[in-house]
Amino acid sequence: MNNHSQDTSVLIVGGGPTGLTAALELARHGVNCRVVERREAPSPFSRAVGIMPNTMRLLEPSGAAELIKAKSIMASGLEVYVDAERVFEMPMDRHHDPSVRLFCLPQDQTESILAQRAGELGVDVEYDKRFESLEDEGDRVRVTVDGETYAYDYVLGADGSRSTVRSELGLDAEGFDLDDEWAIADVEAPAWAEQPGLFRVYIQDEGVVVFVIPMSPTRYRVVSSRPGALSTLNVEMPIEHIYREGNFLISVRQVSDYRRGQVFLMGDAAHTHSPVGGRGMNLGIADAAHFAACYAKGTLDCYSDDRHQIGADTIAYTEKVRGTVMTPMNLTRRAALQLLNFATLIPGVPEKVTQKMVSGEF
């Protein structure tokens, strides 16, 4: 561990999962942190749901993983439908290694757990605090928050895809925006819950795809590659309550360098990609944990290259998956899915496929 950690000060801009993980992990190493967040209070909404095995391993030392596990539900299986006909099904909870599991929990609850653990280590999020500007003076970074000036050893930009920290550094998130508008709806549908933890994918004509993702035993997220998520679902879903719904655009972008002097970028401030594959929140948490590990080992010079490569790999992976599921269905692909369905009856195949889906470095 860095012998001067007690004297080091770090400003973390952004109180989402990435910023909270950075605070939690740095606090475990005895680093003096401050977290500022422009929101007036914790968000009641949930952008991310799935928590992958690698993320759980990263959160084990802080005790956050056990708390997440206690509140979440485990992914039990995957079903793929083509025009409402089920052509593929696979269990996801049978791998011999009990750590190879995907857990589902609304992001606001994950944030609450991370904030709780960080608070127990002496770091609380300061809400309704607006980061305005920074000036890197070499050995210190001078910043302005709500008109007041402070100096820190390091500044971490975990302030999302429209990052003010990134803007202050003059860095562009290079890439492209998808033309098609996507949609999301979070709903309460108890009658739908025949098998808790079951993921469903509905592939329709002209590349339309709808995902139904479990968030709790009776709460689901519907994500569609077209506007109006619920209207594009071509099967009946008895909904008792709609928590929220709306449309969104997808950006596939990454900064060229995650570091500029004493300022570091992580999470959506450094990279954005398709939600297909469920890597977004997990990748940001891994960025933050890696920064803390580099700090503890005195290897901060490795942070940008390490995380940039993994970010690029994740973008390539999610784009490959997005392209696969959104390609218009034809008889050949339907037959391939049905053949894969038979293959999952072979002992060991479902476990290998599950490991491929939920594992990997990020």
FENZI-V342882 format. One record per backbone hydrogen bond with DSSP energy under -0.5 kcal/mol. CO is the residue of the C=O (numbers start at 0). NH is the residue of the N-H. E is the energy in kcal/mol with one decimal. If there is no record, write none. Layout:
CO&NH&E ; CO&NH&E
This chain:
1&4&-1.6 ; 3&6&-1.3 ; 3&7&-0.8 ; 4&7&-0.7 ; 4&31&-0.7 ; 7&31&-1.5 ; 8&152&-1.5 ; 8&153&-1.7 ; 9&11&-0.6 ; 9&33&-2.1 ; 10&12&-0.6 ; 10&155&-3.0 ; 11&13&-0.8 ; 11&35&-2.3 ; 12&157&-2.3 ; 15&19&-2.8 ; 16&20&-2.1 ; 17&21&-2.3 ; 18&22&-2.3 ; 19&23&-2.7 ; 20&24&-3.0 ; 21&25&-2.5 ; 22&26&-2.5 ; 23&27&-1.7 ; 24&28&-0.8 ; 25&28&-0.7 ; 25&30&-2.3 ; 26&29&-1.8 ; 30&32&-0.8 ; 31&9&-2.3 ; 33&11&-3.4 ; 34&125&-2.7 ; 35&13&-3.0 ; 36&127&-0.7 ; 36&128&-2.2 ; 38&127&-3.2 ; 44&46&-0.5 ; 47&106&-1.3 ; 48&104&-2.0 ; 49&51&-0.5 ; 50&102&-2.3 ; 51&55&-2.1 ; 52&56&-2.2 ; 53&57&-2.1 ; 54&58&-1.8 ; 55&59&-0.6 ; 56&59&-0.8 ; 56&60&-0.5 ; 58&62&-0.6 ; 58&63&-0.9 ; 58&64&-1.6 ; 59&62&-1.5 ; 62&66&-1.2 ; 63&67&-2.4 ; 64&68&-2.8 ; 65&69&-1.9 ; 66&70&-1.2 ; 67&71&-2.0 ; 72&103&-3.2 ; 75&91&-2.4 ; 75&92&-0.7 ; 76&198&-3.0 ; 77&89&-2.3 ; 78&200&-2.4 ; 79&86&-2.5 ; 79&87&-1.4 ; 80&82&-0.5 ; 80&202&-3.3 ; 81&84&-1.7 ; 83&85&-0.6 ; 84&81&-2.8 ; 87&79&-2.7 ; 89&77&-2.8 ; 95&97&-0.8 ; 96&99&-2.0 ; 98&100&-2.0 ; 100&102&-0.5 ; 101&74&-3.4 ; 102&50&-3.1 ; 103&72&-2.1 ; 105&108&-1.1 ; 105&109&-1.7 ; 106&110&-3.0 ; 107&111&-1.8 ; 108&112&-1.9 ; 109&113&-2.3 ; 110&114&-2.8 ; 111&115&-2.2 ; 112&116&-2.4 ; 113&117&-2.4 ; 114&118&-2.7 ; 115&119&-1.9 ; 116&120&-0.8 ; 117&120&-0.8 ; 117&122&-2.5 ; 118&121&-1.7 ; 121&123&-0.6 ; 123&34&-0.7 ; 124&126&-0.9 ; 125&36&-2.4 ; 128&130&-0.7 ; 129&145&-2.3 ; 132&143&-2.4 ; 134&136&-0.7 ; 134&141&-3.0 ; 136&138&-1.1 ; 139&136&-2.9 ; 139&141&-0.5 ; 140&142&-0.5 ; 140&151&-2.3 ; 141&134&-2.5 ; 142&149&-2.6 ; 143&131&-3.2 ; 143&132&-1.2 ; 144&147&-2.0 ; 147&144&-2.7 ; 149&142&-2.7 ; 151&140&-3.4 ; 153&10&-2.4 ; 154&156&-0.5 ; 154&263&-2.5 ; 155&12&-2.9 ; 155&157&-1.0 ; 156&265&-2.0 ; 159&162&-1.3 ; 162&166&-1.6 ; 163&167&-2.5 ; 164&168&-1.5 ; 165&169&-0.7 ; 165&170&-1.9 ; 166&169&-1.0 ; 171&173&-1.0 ; 171&255&-0.5 ; 173&253&-2.2 ; 175&251&-3.3 ; 181&247&-2.6 ; 182&223&-2.3 ; 183&245&-2.3 ; 184&186&-0.5 ; 184&221&-3.3 ; 185&242&-2.7 ; 185&243&-1.2 ; 186&188&-0.6 ; 186&219&-2.8 ; 187&239&-3.1 ; 187&240&-1.3 ; 188&191&-1.4 ; 189&192&-1.3 ; 191&193&-2.2 ; 194&197&-1.2 ; 196&75&-2.2 ; 196&76&-1.2 ; 196&198&-0.5 ; 198&78&-2.0 ; 199&211&-2.9 ; 200&80&-3.4 ; 200&202&-0.6 ; 201&203&-0.5 ; 201&209&-2.3 ; 202&82&-2.2 ; 203&206&-0.7 ; 203&328&-0.6 ; 204&207&-1.6 ; 207&203&-3.2 ; 208&224&-1.9 ; 209&201&-3.2 ; 210&212&-0.6 ; 210&222&-2.6 ; 211&199&-2.1 ; 212&220&-2.9 ; 215&214&-0.5 ; 217&188&-3.0 ; 218&214&-3.0 ; 218&215&-1.6 ; 219&186&-3.0 ; 220&212&-3.2 ; 220&222&-0.6 ; 221&184&-1.8 ; 222&210&-3.3 ; 223&182&-2.3 ; 227&231&-1.2 ; 228&231&-0.6 ; 228&232&-0.7 ; 229&232&-0.5 ; 231&233&-0.5 ; 236&238&-0.9 ; 240&187&-3.1 ; 240&242&-0.6 ; 243&185&-2.6 ; 245&183&-3.0 ; 247&181&-3.2 ; 249&177&-2.8 ; 250&252&-0.6 ; 251&175&-2.2 ; 252&271&-2.6 ; 253&173&-1.7 ; 257&264&-3.0 ; 259&262&-1.6 ; 261&154&-1.8 ; 262&259&-2.7 ; 263&156&-3.7 ; 265&268&-1.2 ; 266&269&-2.2 ; 266&270&-1.6 ; 269&254&-2.4 ; 271&252&-1.7 ; 274&277&-2.4 ; 278&282&-2.9 ; 279&283&-1.9 ; 280&284&-2.5 ; 281&285&-2.1 ; 282&286&-2.2 ; 283&287&-2.2 ; 284&288&-2.5 ; 285&289&-2.4 ; 286&290&-2.4 ; 287&291&-2.1 ; 288&292&-2.2 ; 289&293&-2.8 ; 290&294&-2.7 ; 291&295&-2.4 ; 292&296&-1.8 ; 293&297&-0.9 ; 293&298&-3.0 ; 294&297&-0.9 ; 298&301&-2.1 ; 299&302&-1.1 ; 299&303&-0.5 ; 301&305&-2.5 ; 302&306&-2.6 ; 303&307&-2.7 ; 304&308&-2.0 ; 305&309&-1.7 ; 306&310&-2.6 ; 307&311&-2.5 ; 308&312&-2.4 ; 309&313&-2.2 ; 310&314&-2.3 ; 311&315&-2.3 ; 312&316&-2.3 ; 313&317&-2.8 ; 314&318&-2.2 ; 315&319&-1.9 ; 316&320&-2.3 ; 317&321&-2.5 ; 318&322&-2.5 ; 319&323&-1.8 ; 320&324&-2.5 ; 321&325&-1.8 ; 322&326&-0.8 ; 323&326&-0.6 ; 329&333&-2.3 ; 330&334&-2.5 ; 331&335&-2.1 ; 332&336&-2.4 ; 333&337&-2.2 ; 334&338&-2.3 ; 335&339&-2.5 ; 336&340&-2.0 ; 337&341&-1.6 ; 338&342&-1.9 ; 339&343&-1.6 ; 341&344&-1.7 ; 342&345&-1.9 ; 345&348&-1.9 ; 345&349&-0.5 ; 347&351&-1.8 ; 348&352&-2.5 ; 349&353&-2.6 ; 350&354&-2.3 ; 351&355&-1.9 ; 352&356&-2.0 ; 353&357&-2.4 ; 354&358&-1.9 ; 357&52&-0.5
